[in-house]
Amino acid sequence: MAVVPIQLTADELETILTKTEIAKTKKLRPQLETMALEGWGVELDIHEWSRVISALCVGRTKTAAGRKHLLGMANRIASRLAEALEIDPPVFPTGLI
């Protein structure tokens, strides 16, 4: 499985670790925390990136602005992943993000 590095900001990492179901995982959360401490890009395989994107799409937030923020992050990560894999990025219907 291909490992893809993507640079995430500290805020993006914190959001993933606190506002998604990733906070409850036993494997992915420690992996992300370690990478965040090292300050390097996050290197995950495609399956793990798909878990992060899915978690952002159903993140724990009740406000419309919070939901839009999480979906925007999911879109940015999906676009970076597509670029790294040299495939077409996802196209979301207008108004969703």
C-alpha positions in Angstrom: 0.0 0.0 0.0 1.3 3.4 -0.9 2.4 5.8 1.9 1.6 9.4 1.1 3.1 12.3 3.0 0.8 15.4 3.4 1.8 18.5 5.3 -0.9 19.5 7.8 -1.0 22.5 10.0 -1.0 22.2 13.8 -4.6 23.4 13.8 -5.6 20.8 11.2 -3.9 18.0 13.3 -5.6 19.3 16.5 -9.0 19.3 14.8 -8.5 15.8 13.5 -7.4 14.6 17.0 -10.2 16.3 18.9 -13.3 16.7 16.7 -13.4 13.4 14.9 -13.7 9.7 15.8 -9.9 9.5 15.3 -9.6 10.6 18.9 -10.9 7.2 20.0 -8.7 5.0 17.7 -5.9 2.9 19.3 -3.6 2.9 16.2 -4.2 6.0 14.2 -4.3 8.6 17.0 -0.9 7.8 18.5 0.6 7.7 15.0 -0.8 11.2 14.2 0.3 12.5 17.7 3.9 11.2 17.1 4.1 12.8 13.7 2.7 16.1 15.1 5.3 16.2 17.8 8.0 15.6 15.2 6.7 18.5 13.2 7.1 16.8 9.8 4.5 15.9 7.2 2.0 13.3 8.1 2.8 10.0 6.3 -0.1 7.6 6.1 -1.1 4.9 3.7 -4.1 5.5 1.5 -6.5 3.4 3.7 -5.5 5.5 6.7 -6.0 8.8 4.8 -9.5 7.6 3.8 -10.3 7.0 7.5 -9.2 10.6 8.3 -11.2 12.0 5.4 -14.3 10.0 6.4 -13.9 11.0 10.0 -13.8 14.7 9.0 -17.0 14.3 6.9 -18.9 13.1 10.0 -17.0 15.1 12.6 -18.3 16.0 16.0 -19.6 19.6 15.6 -23.1 21.0 15.9 -22.6 24.4 14.1 -22.9 25.0 10.4 -19.6 26.9 10.5 -17.9 24.0 12.3 -19.3 21.5 9.8 -18.2 23.6 6.9 -14.7 23.8 8.4 -14.4 20.0 8.7 -15.7 19.4 5.2 -13.2 22.0 3.9 -10.4 20.2 5.6 -11.6 16.9 4.1 -11.6 18.5 0.7 -8.1 19.9 1.1 -6.7 16.6 2.2 -8.5 14.7 -0.6 -7.1 17.2 -3.1 -3.5 16.9 -1.7 -3.9 13.1 -1.8 -5.1 13.2 -5.4 -2.2 15.4 -6.3 0.4 13.1 -4.7 -1.2 10.1 -6.4 -1.4 12.0 -9.7 -5.1 11.4 -10.1 -8.0 13.8 -10.6 -9.1 15.5 -7.4 -12.6 15.0 -6.1 -15.4 17.3 -7.3 -17.9 18.3 -4.8 -21.3 19.8 -5.7 -21.5 23.6 -5.4 -22.6 24.7 -2.0 -21.4 21.7 0.0 -18.2 23.4 1.0 
